[in-house]
C-alpha cells in the first residue's frame, strides 16, 4: 500500500521532476514555487504539521490560483471563529434577513462557489495523485 506517513516521505516528493498542476517536466530555467495542497491557510497553526508541498511552475500554473487560496483560507477561518478584516476581505459575503422567519442568511456576491469547489477538488486530486504515484494525473481524467 502506498502511504505518506513520515516526514521523510513528504521530503522525498517535495521536488518531483514535473509540475503536478500542468503535468509538464521542469527544466533548469523554469521559475518554480512550492504549493501547499490543501492550502496551509485552511488549517489552524497547530494542525499544520508535515505539510504536503509540491513544486509547481510559478507562472501559468501557480500564480492564477493564489487568490483562490486566499478565498478558501478566509472561508475556513470563519469556521474557526476568526473575524475578517474588511480591507482584506476576499469573500465578499452579503447578509440578508429572511422576512418570514427572521433568520440571517449569508451569500457570496463575487465568486462562483461551485466553480471554486470543483477547482479546489481537482487541484487536490492532482497533487495527491502526484504525491502517491509520482506521476502526473493522466490528461482527461
N, CA, C and O atoms as CSV, one atom per row, in Angstrom:
chain,resi,resn,atom,element,x,y,z
A,1,UNK,N,N,0.834,-1.180,0.000
A,1,UNK,CA,C,0.000,0.000,0.000
A,1,UNK,C,C,0.883,1.249,0.000
A,1,UNK,O,O,1.846,1.332,0.763
A,2,UNK,N,N,0.562,2.194,-0.835
A,2,UNK,CA,C,1.293,3.451,-0.897
A,2,UNK,C,C,0.845,4.322,0.260
A,2,UNK,O,O,-0.350,4.454,0.524
A,3,UNK,N,N,1.818,4.920,0.955
A,3,UNK,CA,C,1.464,5.773,2.090
A,3,UNK,C,C,2.473,6.889,2.246
A,3,UNK,O,O,3.646,6.736,1.903
A,4,UNK,N,N,2.017,7.994,2.757
A,4,UNK,CA,C,2.858,9.108,3.160
A,4,UNK,C,C,2.585,9.310,4.643
A,4,UNK,O,O,1.555,9.870,5.017
A,5,UNK,N,N,3.487,8.865,5.470
A,5,UNK,CA,C,3.216,8.967,6.898
A,5,UNK,C,C,4.352,9.603,7.680
A,5,UNK,O,O,4.114,10.192,8.734
A,6,UNK,N,N,5.569,9.499,7.196
A,6,UNK,CA,C,6.703,10.070,7.907
A,6,UNK,C,C,7.150,11.358,7.243
A,6,UNK,O,O,6.926,11.559,6.050
A,7,UNK,N,N,7.780,12.227,8.013
A,7,UNK,CA,C,8.242,13.487,7.467
A,7,UNK,C,C,9.191,13.259,6.291
A,7,UNK,O,O,9.189,14.041,5.341
A,8,UNK,N,N,9.992,12.212,6.341
A,8,UNK,CA,C,10.913,11.892,5.256
A,8,UNK,C,C,10.157,11.562,3.961
A,8,UNK,O,O,10.631,11.886,2.872
A,9,UNK,N,N,8.987,10.921,4.074
A,9,UNK,CA,C,8.163,10.621,2.897
A,9,UNK,C,C,7.755,11.916,2.194
A,9,UNK,O,O,7.758,11.990,0.965
A,10,UNK,N,N,7.410,12.918,2.968
A,10,UNK,CA,C,6.984,14.202,2.413
A,10,UNK,C,C,8.153,14.954,1.785
A,10,UNK,O,O,7.981,15.645,0.781
A,11,UNK,N,N,9.353,14.819,2.377
A,11,UNK,CA,C,10.539,15.461,1.811
A,11,UNK,C,C,10.900,14.853,0.460
A,11,UNK,O,O,11.304,15.570,-0.455
A,12,UNK,N,N,10.758,13.537,0.332
A,12,UNK,CA,C,11.112,12.844,-0.906
A,12,UNK,C,C,10.280,13.303,-2.094
A,12,UNK,O,O,10.786,13.339,-3.215
A,13,UNK,N,N,9.033,13.649,-1.880
A,13,UNK,CA,C,8.163,14.023,-3.007
A,13,UNK,C,C,8.100,15.528,-3.241
A,13,UNK,O,O,7.479,15.977,-4.204
A,14,UNK,N,N,8.722,16.294,-2.392
A,14,UNK,CA,C,8.636,17.750,-2.498
A,14,UNK,C,C,9.146,18.280,-3.840
A,14,UNK,O,O,8.605,19.254,-4.364
A,15,UNK,N,N,10.164,17.660,-4.390
A,15,UNK,CA,C,10.776,18.152,-5.627
A,15,UNK,C,C,10.684,17.118,-6.744
A,15,UNK,O,O,11.705,16.707,-7.296
A,16,UNK,N,N,9.475,16.701,-7.075
A,16,UNK,CA,C,9.280,15.783,-8.198
A,16,UNK,C,C,9.749,16.462,-9.490
A,16,UNK,O,O,9.921,17.681,-9.519
A,17,UNK,N,N,9.951,15.699,-10.530
A,17,UNK,CA,C,10.514,16.229,-11.783
A,17,UNK,C,C,9.478,16.892,-12.679
A,17,UNK,O,O,9.814,17.364,-13.765
A,18,UNK,N,N,8.234,16.933,-12.244
A,18,UNK,CA,C,7.153,17.502,-13.058
A,18,UNK,C,C,6.271,18.391,-12.199
A,18,UNK,O,O,6.237,18.271,-10.975
A,19,UNK,N,N,5.553,19.292,-12.875
A,19,UNK,CA,C,4.591,20.176,-12.210
A,19,UNK,C,C,3.291,19.392,-12.020
A,19,UNK,O,O,2.699,18.927,-12.994
A,20,UNK,N,N,2.854,19.248,-10.793
A,20,UNK,CA,C,1.647,18.455,-10.562
A,20,UNK,C,C,0.412,19.106,-11.177
A,20,UNK,O,O,-0.544,18.406,-11.513
A,21,UNK,N,N,0.410,20.438,-11.332
A,21,UNK,CA,C,-0.756,21.117,-11.892
A,21,UNK,C,C,-0.834,20.966,-13.412
A,21,UNK,O,O,-1.884,20.618,-13.951
A,22,UNK,N,N,0.278,21.228,-14.097
A,22,UNK,CA,C,0.278,21.182,-15.556
A,22,UNK,C,C,0.764,19.861,-16.123
A,22,UNK,O,O,0.535,19.575,-17.298
A,23,UNK,N,N,1.432,19.049,-15.309
A,23,UNK,CA,C,1.923,17.752,-15.753
A,23,UNK,C,C,3.199,17.805,-16.572
A,23,UNK,O,O,3.705,16.760,-16.980
A,24,UNK,N,N,3.740,19.006,-16.827
A,24,UNK,CA,C,4.940,19.135,-17.660
A,24,UNK,C,C,6.206,19.005,-16.813
A,24,UNK,O,O,6.236,19.393,-15.645
A,25,UNK,N,N,7.243,18.453,-17.429
A,25,UNK,CA,C,8.540,18.307,-16.779
A,25,UNK,C,C,9.146,19.684,-16.509
A,25,UNK,O,O,8.890,20.639,-17.243
A,26,UNK,N,N,9.943,19.775,-15.460
A,26,UNK,CA,C,10.661,21.003,-15.155
A,26,UNK,C,C,11.971,21.035,-15.928
A,26,UNK,O,O,12.595,20.001,-16.166
A,27,UNK,N,N,12.376,22.241,-16.315
A,27,UNK,CA,C,13.683,22.479,-16.905
A,27,UNK,C,C,14.454,23.379,-15.956
A,27,UNK,O,O,13.857,24.064,-15.125
A,28,UNK,N,N,15.752,23.382,-16.071
A,28,UNK,CA,C,16.576,24.143,-15.119
A,28,UNK,C,C,16.286,25.636,-15.142
A,28,UNK,O,O,16.532,26.316,-14.146
A,29,UNK,N,N,15.774,26.165,-16.240
A,29,UNK,CA,C,15.491,27.598,-16.353
A,29,UNK,C,C,14.076,27.973,-15.894
A,29,UNK,O,O,13.744,29.157,-15.837
A,30,UNK,N,N,13.251,26.994,-15.570
A,30,UNK,CA,C,11.877,27.273,-15.156
A,30,UNK,C,C,11.825,27.974,-13.799
A,30,UNK,O,O,12.536,27.596,-12.868
A,31,UNK,N,N,10.987,28.987,-13.697
A,31,UNK,CA,C,10.710,29.616,-12.398
A,31,UNK,C,C,9.707,28.721,-11.682
A,31,UNK,O,O,8.641,28.423,-12.221
A,32,UNK,N,N,10.045,28.294,-10.476
A,32,UNK,CA,C,9.183,27.367,-9.743
A,32,UNK,C,C,8.841,27.911,-8.371
A,32,UNK,O,O,9.435,28.874,-7.885
A,33,UNK,N,N,7.873,27.266,-7.770
A,33,UNK,CA,C,7.419,27.598,-6.434
A,33,UNK,C,C,6.986,26.282,-5.788
A,33,UNK,O,O,6.840,25.272,-6.477
A,34,UNK,N,N,6.782,26.289,-4.489
A,34,UNK,CA,C,6.229,25.117,-3.807
A,34,UNK,C,C,4.811,25.456,-3.353
A,34,UNK,O,O,4.567,26.502,-2.751
A,35,UNK,N,N,3.900,24.564,-3.652
A,35,UNK,CA,C,2.489,24.792,-3.376
A,35,UNK,C,C,2.022,23.837,-2.279
A,35,UNK,O,O,2.280,22.635,-2.336
A,36,UNK,N,N,1.332,24.387,-1.281
A,36,UNK,CA,C,0.691,23.580,-0.237
A,36,UNK,C,C,-0.680,23.153,-0.747
A,36,UNK,O,O,-1.463,23.992,-1.193
A,37,UNK,N,N,-0.969,21.894,-0.687
A,37,UNK,CA,C,-2.315,21.421,-1.025
A,37,UNK,C,C,-2.704,20.405,0.018
A,37,UNK,O,O,-1.981,19.432,0.234
A,38,UNK,N,N,-3.808,20.606,0.659
A,38,UNK,CA,C,-4.634,21.812,0.693
A,38,UNK,C,C,-3.817,23.001,1.195
A,38,UNK,O,O,-2.799,22.819,1.863
A,39,UNK,N,N,-4.266,24.225,0.872
A,39,UNK,CA,C,-3.524,25.414,1.297
A,39,UNK,C,C,-3.352,25.453,2.809
A,39,UNK,O,O,-4.269,25.103,3.552
A,40,UNK,N,N,-2.181,25.878,3.263
A,40,UNK,CA,C,-1.923,25.901,4.705
A,40,UNK,C,C,-2.869,26.847,5.429
A,40,UNK,O,O,-3.089,26.702,6.631
A,41,UNK,N,N,-3.429,27.815,4.709
A,41,UNK,CA,C,-4.311,28.797,5.345
A,41,UNK,C,C,-5.610,28.182,5.860
A,41,UNK,O,O,-6.302,28.815,6.658
A,42,UNK,N,N,-5.964,26.968,5.430
A,42,UNK,CA,C,-7.212,26.375,5.916
A,42,UNK,C,C,-7.030,25.640,7.242
A,42,UNK,O,O,-8.011,25.239,7.868
A,43,UNK,N,N,-5.785,25.464,7.670
A,43,UNK,CA,C,-5.518,24.753,8.912
A,43,UNK,C,C,-5.181,25.721,10.035
A,43,UNK,O,O,-4.581,26.770,9.803
A,44,UNK,N,N,-5.567,25.369,11.236
A,44,UNK,CA,C,-5.075,26.101,12.389
A,44,UNK,C,C,-3.567,25.873,12.448
A,44,UNK,O,O,-3.079,24.841,11.987
A,45,UNK,N,N,-2.833,26.814,13.005
A,45,UNK,CA,C,-1.374,26.708,13.060
A,45,UNK,C,C,-0.941,25.399,13.715
A,45,UNK,O,O,0.016,24.769,13.267
A,46,UNK,N,N,-1.633,24.992,14.761
A,46,UNK,CA,C,-1.274,23.755,15.462
A,46,UNK,C,C,-1.476,22.502,14.598
A,46,UNK,O,O,-0.894,21.455,14.881
A,47,UNK,N,N,-2.299,22.607,13.548
A,47,UNK,CA,C,-2.607,21.449,12.698
A,47,UNK,C,C,-1.820,21.437,11.397
A,47,UNK,O,O,-2.146,20.660,10.499
A,48,UNK,N,N,-0.809,22.262,11.268
A,48,UNK,CA,C,-0.047,22.358,10.016
A,48,UNK,C,C,1.172,21.450,9.986
A,48,UNK,O,O,2.066,21.660,9.166
A,49,UNK,N,N,1.234,20.462,10.840
A,49,UNK,CA,C,2.388,19.588,10.922
A,49,UNK,C,C,2.494,18.706,9.677
A,49,UNK,O,O,1.496,18.162,9.205
A,50,UNK,N,N,3.675,18.574,9.168
A,50,UNK,CA,C,4.014,17.812,7.963
A,50,UNK,C,C,3.118,18.217,6.791
A,50,UNK,O,O,2.218,17.472,6.404
A,51,UNK,N,N,3.370,19.386,6.239
A,51,UNK,CA,C,2.549,19.825,5.105
A,51,UNK,C,C,2.905,19.084,3.826
A,51,UNK,O,O,4.054,18.692,3.620
A,52,UNK,N,N,1.921,18.897,2.980
A,52,UNK,CA,C,2.139,18.326,1.659
A,52,UNK,C,C,2.414,19.490,0.717
A,52,UNK,O,O,1.527,20.296,0.435
A,53,UNK,N,N,3.652,19.571,0.233
A,53,UNK,CA,C,4.062,20.644,-0.665
A,53,UNK,C,C,4.721,20.026,-1.889
A,53,UNK,O,O,5.579,19.151,-1.771
A,54,UNK,N,N,4.311,20.491,-3.065
A,54,UNK,CA,C,4.922,20.019,-4.306
A,54,UNK,C,C,5.362,21.210,-5.144
A,54,UNK,O,O,4.792,22.298,-5.065
A,55,UNK,N,N,6.392,20.973,-5.947
A,55,UNK,CA,C,6.926,22.018,-6.817
A,55,UNK,C,C,5.974,22.231,-7.995
A,55,UNK,O,O,5.429,21.280,-8.555
A,56,UNK,N,N,5.787,23.505,-8.355
A,56,UNK,CA,C,4.920,23.883,-9.477
A,56,UNK,C,C,5.612,24.959,-10.307
A,56,UNK,O,O,6.513,25.648,-9.828
A,57,UNK,N,N,5.175,25.092,-11.562
A,57,UNK,CA,C,5.629,26.231,-12.367
A,57,UNK,C,C,5.025,27.497,-11.757
A,57,UNK,O,O,3.818,27.574,-11.524
A,58,UNK,N,N,5.868,28.469,-11.508
A,58,UNK,CA,C,5.407,29.695,-10.846
A,58,UNK,C,C,4.444,30.481,-11.734
A,58,UNK,O,O,3.372,30.886,-11.283
A,59,UNK,N,N,4.819,30.694,-12.975
A,59,UNK,CA,C,3.966,31.428,-13.913
A,59,UNK,C,C,3.104,30.431,-14.681
A,59,UNK,O,O,3.582,29.371,-15.084
A,60,UNK,N,N,1.867,30.765,-14.876
A,60,UNK,CA,C,0.982,29.925,-15.673
A,60,UNK,C,C,0.272,28.841,-14.885
A,60,UNK,O,O,-0.876,28.516,-15.188
A,61,UNK,N,N,0.924,28.275,-13.884
A,61,UNK,CA,C,0.282,27.214,-13.088
A,61,UNK,C,C,-0.085,27.704,-11.690
A,61,UNK,O,O,-1.229,27.563,-11.257
A,62,UNK,N,N,0.894,28.281,-10.983
A,62,UNK,CA,C,0.665,28.632,-9.588
A,62,UNK,C,C,0.084,30.034,-9.398
A,62,UNK,O,O,-0.804,30.215,-8.565
A,63,UNK,N,N,0.558,31.016,-10.140
A,63,UNK,CA,C,0.122,32.396,-9.904
A,63,UNK,C,C,-1.380,32.608,-10.084
A,63,UNK,O,O,-1.955,33.400,-9.337
A,64,UNK,N,N,-2.059,31.939,-11.044
A,64,UNK,CA,C,-3.503,32.181,-11.183
A,64,UNK,C,C,-4.353,31.654,-10.017
A,64,UNK,O,O,-5.500,32.072,-9.859
A,65,UNK,N,N,-3.807,30.744,-9.201
A,65,UNK,CA,C,-4.617,30.143,-8.135
A,65,UNK,C,C,-4.410,30.798,-6.782
A,65,UNK,O,O,-5.038,30.405,-5.799
A,66,UNK,N,N,-3.532,31.799,-6.720
A,66,UNK,CA,C,-3.218,32.429,-5.437
A,66,UNK,C,C,-4.457,33.019,-4.775
A,66,UNK,O,O,-4.663,32.816,-3.579
A,67,UNK,N,N,-5.282,33.739,-5.517
A,67,UNK,CA,C,-6.480,34.361,-4.946
A,67,UNK,C,C,-7.456,33.291,-4.456
A,67,UNK,O,O,-8.093,33.464,-3.416
A,68,UNK,N,N,-7.576,32.190,-5.196
A,68,UNK,CA,C,-8.452,31.090,-4.764
A,68,UNK,C,C,-8.043,30.580,-3.385
A,68,UNK,O,O,-8.900,30.291,-2.550
A,69,UNK,N,N,-6.739,30.469,-3.146
A,69,UNK,CA,C,-6.249,30.009,-1.841
A,69,UNK,C,C,-6.630,30.984,-0.735
A,69,UNK,O,O,-7.005,30.570,0.362
A,70,UNK,N,N,-6.535,32.279,-1.022
A,70,UNK,CA,C,-6.913,33.283,-0.030
A,70,UNK,C,C,-8.404,33.194,0.294
A,70,UNK,O,O,-8.798,33.289,1.456
A,71,UNK,N,N,-9.220,33.013,-0.726
A,71,UNK,CA,C,-10.667,32.904,-0.526
A,71,UNK,C,C,-10.981,31.686,0.337
A,71,UNK,O,O,-11.747,31.782,1.297
A,72,UNK,N,N,-10.391,30.544,-0.002
A,72,UNK,CA,C,-10.634,29.325,0.772
A,72,UNK,C,C,-10.146,29.493,2.208
A,72,UNK,O,O,-10.830,29.084,3.146
A,73,UNK,N,N,-8.981,30.086,2.384
A,73,UNK,CA,C,-8.452,30.302,3.730
A,73,UNK,C,C,-9.367,31.179,4.567
A,73,UNK,O,O,-9.583,30.909,5.748
A,74,UNK,N,N,-9.906,32.227,3.959
A,74,UNK,CA,C,-10.814,33.102,4.702
A,74,UNK,C,C,-12.125,32.392,5.017
A,74,UNK,O,O,-12.685,32.574,6.098
A,75,UNK,N,N,-12.612,31.591,4.087
A,75,UNK,CA,C,-13.849,30.843,4.333
A,75,UNK,C,C,-13.676,29.878,5.502
A,75,UNK,O,O,-14.518,29.836,6.399
A,76,UNK,N,N,-12.610,29.116,5.501
A,76,UNK,CA,C,-12.359,28.157,6.580
A,76,UNK,C,C,-12.116,28.883,7.900
A,76,UNK,O,O,-12.541,28.409,8.953
A,77,UNK,N,N,-11.438,30.029,7.854
A,77,UNK,CA,C,-11.161,30.756,9.098
A,77,UNK,C,C,-12.444,31.211,9.788
A,77,UNK,O,O,-12.466,31.368,11.009
A,78,UNK,N,N,-13.515,31.427,9.018
A,78,UNK,CA,C,-14.798,31.777,9.637
A,78,UNK,C,C,-15.292,30.648,10.539
A,78,UNK,O,O,-15.879,30.895,11.592
A,79,UNK,N,N,-15.046,29.395,10.111
A,79,UNK,CA,C,-15.454,28.249,10.930
A,79,UNK,C,C,-14.643,28.151,12.216
A,79,UNK,O,O,-15.083,27.559,13.201
A,80,UNK,N,N,-13.442,28.747,12.189
A,80,UNK,CA,C,-12.588,28.766,13.382
A,80,UNK,C,C,-12.863,29.995,14.249
A,80,UNK,O,O,-12.172,30.219,15.243
A,81,UNK,N,N,-13.882,30.802,13.874
A,81,UNK,CA,C,-14.269,31.959,14.671
A,81,UNK,C,C,-13.450,33.210,14.438
A,81,UNK,O,O,-13.535,34.158,15.219
A,82,UNK,N,N,-12.658,33.232,13.376
A,82,UNK,CA,C,-11.825,34.400,13.095
A,82,UNK,C,C,-12.655,35.486,12.410
A,82,UNK,O,O,-13.472,35.196,11.536
A,83,UNK,N,N,-12.440,36.721,12.810
A,83,UNK,CA,C,-13.110,37.859,12.191
A,83,UNK,C,C,-12.303,38.310,10.979
A,83,UNK,O,O,-11.074,38.360,11.029
A,84,UNK,N,N,-12.997,38.638,9.891
A,84,UNK,CA,C,-12.314,39.103,8.688
A,84,UNK,C,C,-12.061,40.600,8.756
A,84,UNK,O,O,-12.902,41.364,9.230
A,85,UNK,N,N,-10.909,41.002,8.284
A,85,UNK,CA,C,-10.562,42.403,8.157
A,85,UNK,C,C,-11.257,42.926,6.896
A,85,UNK,O,O,-11.051,42.381,5.811
A,86,UNK,N,N,-12.072,43.970,7.023
A,86,UNK,CA,C,-12.850,44.477,5.886
A,86,UNK,C,C,-11.975,44.845,4.701
A,86,UNK,O,O,-12.376,44.618,3.560
A,87,UNK,N,N,-10.809,45.400,4.930
A,87,UNK,CA,C,-9.928,45.805,3.837
A,87,UNK,C,C,-9.336,44.599,3.112
A,87,UNK,O,O,-8.988,44.696,1.935
A,88,UNK,N,N,-9.220,43.483,3.791
A,88,UNK,CA,C,-8.602,42.289,3.213
A,88,UNK,C,C,-9.626,41.213,2.868
A,88,UNK,O,O,-9.244,40.097,2.515
A,89,UNK,N,N,-10.885,41.514,2.959
A,89,UNK,CA,C,-11.959,40.541,2.753
A,89,UNK,C,C,-12.045,40.118,1.289
A,89,UNK,O,O,-12.399,40.916,0.421
A,90,UNK,N,N,-11.717,38.852,1.026
A,90,UNK,CA,C,-11.801,38.308,-0.335
A,90,UNK,C,C,-13.129,37.599,-0.572
A,90,UNK,O,O,-13.480,37.316,-1.717
A,91,UNK,N,N,-13.866,37.310,0.487
A,91,UNK,CA,C,-15.096,36.539,0.360
A,91,UNK,C,C,-16.264,37.350,-0.188
A,91,UNK,O,O,-17.083,36.842,-0.954
A,92,UNK,N,N,-16.329,38.610,0.214
A,92,UNK,CA,C,-17.431,39.483,-0.213
A,92,UNK,C,C,-18.787,38.834,0.091
A,92,UNK,O,O,-19.588,38.581,-0.809
A,93,UNK,N,N,-19.016,38.579,1.353
A,93,UNK,CA,C,-20.274,37.974,1.791
A,93,UNK,C,C,-21.261,39.073,2.134
A,93,UNK,O,O,-20.927,40.014,2.854
A,94,UNK,N,N,-22.463,38.954,1.624
A,94,UNK,CA,C,-23.546,39.855,1.999
A,94,UNK,C,C,-24.516,39.099,2.892
A,94,UNK,O,O,-24.750,37.907,2.694
A,95,UNK,N,N,-25.078,39.790,3.872
A,95,UNK,CA,C,-26.011,39.168,4.797
A,95,UNK,C,C,-27.429,39.666,4.507
A,95,UNK,O,O,-27.649,40.846,4.232
A,96,UNK,N,N,-28.380,38.737,4.577
A,96,UNK,CA,C,-29.782,39.043,4.314
A,96,UNK,C,C,-30.621,38.433,5.424
A,96,UNK,O,O,-30.273,37.389,5.975
A,97,UNK,N,N,-31.719,39.083,5.747
A,97,UNK,CA,C,-32.619,38.538,6.757
A,97,UNK,C,C,-33.898,38.084,6.062
A,97,UNK,O,O,-34.543,38.851,5.348
A,98,UNK,N,N,-34.250,36.811,6.290
A,98,UNK,CA,C,-35.477,36.288,5.691
A,98,UNK,C,C,-36.674,36.965,6.347
A,98,UNK,O,O,-36.757,37.070,7.571
A,99,UNK,N,N,-37.587,37.415,5.518
A,99,UNK,CA,C,-38.752,38.135,6.036
A,99,UNK,C,C,-39.680,37.229,6.841
A,99,UNK,O,O,-40.196,37.639,7.880
A,100,UNK,N,N,-39.894,36.008,6.371
A,100,UNK,CA,C,-40.858,35.128,7.032
A,100,UNK,C,C,-40.366,34.573,8.367
A,100,UNK,O,O,-41.152,34.423,9.303
A,101,UNK,N,N,-39.068,34.267,8.461
A,101,UNK,CA,C,-38.565,33.653,9.692
A,101,UNK,C,C,-37.632,34.559,10.490
A,101,UNK,O,O,-37.379,34.312,11.669
A,102,UNK,N,N,-37.122,35.605,9.847
A,102,UNK,CA,C,-36.180,36.480,10.524
A,102,UNK,C,C,-34.769,35.910,10.585
A,102,UNK,O,O,-33.876,36.533,11.159
A,103,UNK,N,N,-34.558,34.723,9.995
A,103,UNK,CA,C,-33.225,34.097,10.007
A,103,UNK,C,C,-32.248,34.920,9.184
A,103,UNK,O,O,-32.599,35.485,8.148
A,104,UNK,N,N,-31.027,34.972,9.664
A,104,UNK,CA,C,-29.968,35.678,8.962
A,104,UNK,C,C,-29.304,34.707,7.989
A,104,UNK,O,O,-28.870,33.626,8.387
A,105,UNK,N,N,-29.224,35.090,6.718
A,105,UNK,CA,C,-28.591,34.282,5.689
A,105,UNK,C,C,-27.378,35.010,5.148
A,105,UNK,O,O,-27.329,36.240,5.147
A,106,UNK,N,N,-26.398,34.246,4.689
A,106,UNK,CA,C,-25.194,34.820,4.080
A,106,UNK,C,C,-25.094,34.322,2.651
A,106,UNK,O,O,-25.431,33.174,2.362
A,107,UNK,N,N,-24.633,35.179,1.763
A,107,UNK,CA,C,-24.485,34.801,0.360
A,107,UNK,C,C,-23.213,35.421,-0.202
A,107,UNK,O,O,-22.868,36.562,0.102
A,108,UNK,N,N,-22.521,34.633,-1.036
A,108,UNK,CA,C,-21.367,35.155,-1.751
A,108,UNK,C,C,-21.880,35.990,-2.906
A,108,UNK,O,O,-22.795,35.576,-3.618
A,109,UNK,N,N,-21.306,37.143,-3.093
A,109,UNK,CA,C,-21.750,38.001,-4.185
A,109,UNK,C,C,-20.698,38.156,-5.278
A,109,UNK,O,O,-20.987,38.727,-6.330
A,110,UNK,N,N,-19.486,37.658,-5.050
A,110,UNK,CA,C,-18.412,37.849,-6.014
A,110,UNK,C,C,-17.983,36.564,-6.703
A,110,UNK,O,O,-17.726,36.576,-7.907
A,111,UNK,N,N,-17.898,35.476,-5.988
A,111,UNK,CA,C,-17.308,34.255,-6.525
A,111,UNK,C,C,-18.354,33.221,-6.900
A,111,UNK,O,O,-19.404,33.115,-6.267
A,112,UNK,N,N,-18.049,32.467,-7.932
A,112,UNK,CA,C,-18.874,31.340,-8.332
A,112,UNK,C,C,-18.429,30.150,-7.483
A,112,UNK,O,O,-17.432,29.503,-7.801
A,113,UNK,N,N,-19.152,29.861,-6.419
A,113,UNK,CA,C,-18.721,28.860,-5.448
A,113,UNK,C,C,-18.603,27.460,-6.018
A,113,UNK,O,O,-17.683,26.731,-5.647
A,114,UNK,N,N,-19.492,27.062,-6.900
A,114,UNK,CA,C,-19.409,25.718,-7.469
A,114,UNK,C,C,-18.158,25.595,-8.334
A,114,UNK,O,O,-17.501,24.554,-8.336
A,115,UNK,N,N,-17.832,26.647,-9.063
A,115,UNK,CA,C,-16.611,26.632,-9.870
A,115,UNK,C,C,-15.398,26.488,-8.961
A,115,UNK,O,O,-14.513,25.678,-9.236
A,116,UNK,N,N,-15.347,27.264,-7.880
A,116,UNK,CA,C,-14.214,27.196,-6.965
A,116,UNK,C,C,-14.124,25.839,-6.284
A,116,UNK,O,O,-13.031,25.293,-6.141
A,117,UNK,N,N,-15.244,25.294,-5.868
A,117,UNK,CA,C,-15.234,23.991,-5.220
A,117,UNK,C,C,-14.693,22.924,-6.169
A,117,UNK,O,O,-13.847,22.121,-5.776
A,118,UNK,N,N,-15.165,22.906,-7.394
A,118,UNK,CA,C,-14.681,21.938,-8.383
A,118,UNK,C,C,-13.190,22.153,-8.646
A,118,UNK,O,O,-12.435,21.189,-8.773
A,119,UNK,N,N,-12.772,23.404,-8.726
A,119,UNK,CA,C,-11.363,23.725,-8.968
A,119,UNK,C,C,-10.488,23.228,-7.814
A,119,UNK,O,O,-9.454,22.603,-8.051
A,120,UNK,N,N,-10.894,23.499,-6.568
A,120,UNK,CA,C,-10.113,23.055,-5.416
A,120,UNK,C,C,-9.999,21.539,-5.391
A,120,UNK,O,O,-8.911,21.002,-5.180
A,121,UNK,N,N,-11.108,20.847,-5.603
A,121,UNK,CA,C,-11.072,19.385,-5.561
A,121,UNK,C,C,-10.189,18.810,-6.666
A,121,UNK,O,O,-9.421,17.878,-6.426
A,122,UNK,N,N,-10.294,19.357,-7.862
A,122,UNK,CA,C,-9.467,18.885,-8.973
A,122,UNK,C,C,-7.981,19.097,-8.662
A,122,UNK,O,O,-7.157,18.216,-8.908
A,123,UNK,N,N,-7.656,20.250,-8.128
A,123,UNK,CA,C,-6.271,20.564,-7.780
A,123,UNK,C,C,-5.751,19.617,-6.707
A,123,UNK,O,O,-4.634,19.110,-6.811
A,124,UNK,N,N,-6.555,19.378,-5.678
A,124,UNK,CA,C,-6.122,18.487,-4.608
A,124,UNK,C,C,-5.929,17.068,-5.128
A,124,UNK,O,O,-4.966,16.400,-4.751
A,125,UNK,N,N,-6.826,16.598,-5.985
A,125,UNK,CA,C,-6.676,15.257,-6.560
A,125,UNK,C,C,-5.405,15.146,-7.386
A,125,UNK,O,O,-4.730,14.117,-7.344
A,126,UNK,N,N,-5.070,16.190,-8.136
A,126,UNK,CA,C,-3.837,16.184,-8.927
A,126,UNK,C,C,-2.620,16.061,-8.019
A,126,UNK,O,O,-1.699,15.297,-8.306
A,127,UNK,N,N,-2.620,16.817,-6.923
A,127,UNK,CA,C,-1.455,16.749,-6.039
A,127,UNK,C,C,-1.392,15.410,-5.317
A,127,UNK,O,O,-0.319,14.813,-5.223
A,128,UNK,N,N,-2.509,14.932,-4.811
A,128,UNK,CA,C,-2.491,13.656,-4.102
A,128,UNK,C,C,-2.035,12.530,-5.031
A,128,UNK,O,O,-1.276,11.654,-4.616
A,129,UNK,N,N,-2.494,12.550,-6.285
A,129,UNK,CA,C,-2.077,11.534,-7.258
A,129,UNK,C,C,-0.575,11.634,-7.499
A,129,UNK,O,O,0.124,10.621,-7.473
A,130,UNK,N,N,-0.071,12.850,-7.733
A,130,UNK,CA,C,1.358,13.048,-7.972
A,130,UNK,C,C,2.186,12.586,-6.777
A,130,UNK,O,O,3.222,11.942,-6.944
A,131,UNK,N,N,1.727,12.917,-5.571
A,131,UNK,CA,C,2.467,12.551,-4.367
A,131,UNK,C,C,2.496,11.041,-4.157
A,131,UNK,O,O,3.531,10.490,-3.782
A,132,UNK,N,N,1.396,10.381,-4.390
A,132,UNK,CA,C,1.322,8.941,-4.145
A,132,UNK,C,C,1.954,8.104,-5.262
A,132,UNK,O,O,2.655,7.130,-4.988
A,133,UNK,N,N,1.706,8.482,-6.513
A,133,UNK,CA,C,2.127,7.655,-7.641
A,133,UNK,C,C,3.343,8.223,-8.376
A,133,UNK,O,O,3.863,7.594,-9.297
A,134,UNK,N,N,3.794,9.415,-7.968
A,134,UNK,CA,C,4.956,10.065,-8.546
A,134,UNK,C,C,4.879,10.196,-10.060
A,134,UNK,O,O,5.851,9.992,-10.787
A,135,UNK,N,N,3.678,10.545,-10.496
A,135,UNK,CA,C,3.435,10.810,-11.913
A,135,UNK,C,C,2.239,11.757,-12.000
A,135,UNK,O,O,1.379,11.767,-11.120
A,136,UNK,N,N,2.196,12.558,-13.081
A,136,UNK,CA,C,1.037,13.442,-13.216
A,136,UNK,C,C,-0.223,12.637,-13.492
A,136,UNK,O,O,-0.165,11.542,-14.051
A,137,UNK,N,N,-1.332,13.176,-13.104
A,137,UNK,CA,C,-2.595,12.506,-13.371
A,137,UNK,C,C,-2.810,12.516,-14.892
A,137,UNK,O,O,-2.587,13.546,-15.528
A,138,UNK,N,N,-3.232,11.407,-15.483
A,138,UNK,CA,C,-3.371,11.356,-16.942
A,138,UNK,C,C,-4.335,12.418,-17.472
A,138,UNK,O,O,-5.365,12.700,-16.860
A,139,UNK,N,N,-3.984,13.000,-18.620
A,139,UNK,CA,C,-4.812,14.014,-19.271
A,139,UNK,C,C,-6.211,13.469,-19.506
A,139,UNK,O,O,-6.372,12.323,-19.926
A,140,UNK,N,N,-7.222,14.285,-19.238
A,140,UNK,CA,C,-8.613,13.873,-19.462
A,140,UNK,C,C,-9.231,13.100,-18.328
A,140,UNK,O,O,-10.388,12.688,-18.412
A,141,UNK,N,N,-8.469,12.895,-17.257
A,141,UNK,CA,C,-9.007,12.154,-16.106
A,141,UNK,C,C,-9.948,13.047,-15.324
A,141,UNK,O,O,-10.510,12.620,-14.315
